[in-house]
Structure formats: C-alpha cells, structure tokens
Amino acid sequence: MYKLTGVSKRYTRGKETVEALRGIDLVIEDGDQLVIQGPTGGGKSTLLQMIGGLDRPTEGSVQLDGVDLASISEARLTRLRAEKIGIIFQAFNLIPTLTAQENVETALVPLGVKPAERRERAAEALRSVGLGERLSHVPTELSGGQQQRVAIARALVKKPRVLLADEPTGNLDEGTRDDIMALLEGLWREHGLTFVLVTHDSSIARRAPRVATIKAGQLTVTDQDQYVS
C-alpha cells in the first residue's frame, strides 16, 4: 500500500520558486488502479516520480509498505525500485542498438539474474504482450505500438508489485492507444498489480475506477461509479 502524507515539491528557477506539489495526501491500496489526470504543468508527472521513487519531496513522506521512499538511502531506494516497481514511459526509452529481447533483459541485470534465466524470462515476457515473433528485432524494425509493448514487457519481466505508466499512449494513434490500454488493464487484473497511470486523455481516465485530478499542485480523488473496460 502507498500512503502519501503532506507531499510538497518545490523547484527553484532563478529567483522564482515553483510549487509543483502542495501538501498531497493520498492512499493507494494494493491492487488499485488509479489514473492521475491534469493539465500540462499541473504536477501529475511530478507526483508519479514521487510514487516511483524517481525524485524526493521537499516535504512530506511517500510510504510503500511502510517504507518511506523520501528518507531511505539512495542505494536502498534503487534496490526497491528494481525489485518492486515497473515503469513505462511515453517515449518508450528503448536502447536502439539492442533487440527487443535484450531491451527487456536490461531490467533483470540489477537483480543479478543469470544470463540464461534473463533470456528465458525476457522471451516469456515478450510472448505475454504478443511479441513472441519479434524477439530479435531492434526498435527501428518495430511500430510505435510494438515498441511500447517491449517497454511494457521490460517493466513486467522483473515481476513487480507496482506498475507506473507516464502517458504510455501519448505517442500512439487512437486504435493503437486502445489496444495498449486493453493490454495494460488485462495485465493489471492478471497479475494483481497496483497500477498508477498519468494521462491528459479523458477517454483513458473514464476507463479507471479511481481518478486523481491534479491542478496547480493540488489533488482531488474521485471514485467513479462504473468501471468501463
């Protein structure tokens, strides 16, 4: 379970102080799906970075299973991210010189998984997202939707408990967007993941059981009456 208490984040730009987050309180139960929606510059990606342990708040605590990500050592935080948190980015962040299988394997290197097991698990992860015949393809040989599937496989191959996605369909056309969302929702159910997704797309937000709307660094959470699959 996540518990965020009084989370604020301030940046300094020259003489100006920017308040990206203002005293955020939020609980995300194990197995929840939460969409964070808001305007550009409203703080949604900053909030996701706090949840993912990619940045630390100026004030407040971000607890995952009772461990405060804001105060533990960098080494412990890096290990926790490697073991428990899978992250998907809008830009895919694939290494262009590596094959799909090799890109997925990179998530297992920090965990000390041996090469033979890495290859086997990466191949299985790619099969699970429909890319079993694309293991040896490099990113330039894949469509945008296929590249995002590789990124999803890379996030899931380490068997995380938490899946975070920052605008995962932002670079995709409408049809591919719907395919990727259906895949992510299916994986969320199948693996019992805690799933947090940032989007500006209202059609995606309407699909989720809980929506957190963030504007000017302040958060409002709504439990939606009906989950649309």
Secondary structure by P-SEA (a helix, b strand, c coil): cbbbcbbbbbbbccccccccccbbbbbbccbbbbbbbbcccccaaaaaaaaaccccccbbbbbccccccccccaaaaaaaaaccbbbbcccccccccccaaaaaacccccccccaaaaaaaaaaaaaaaccccccccccccccaaaaaaaaaaaaccccccbbbbccccccccaaaaaaaaaaaaaaaaaaccbbbbbbccaaaaaaccbbbbbcccbbbbbbcccccc
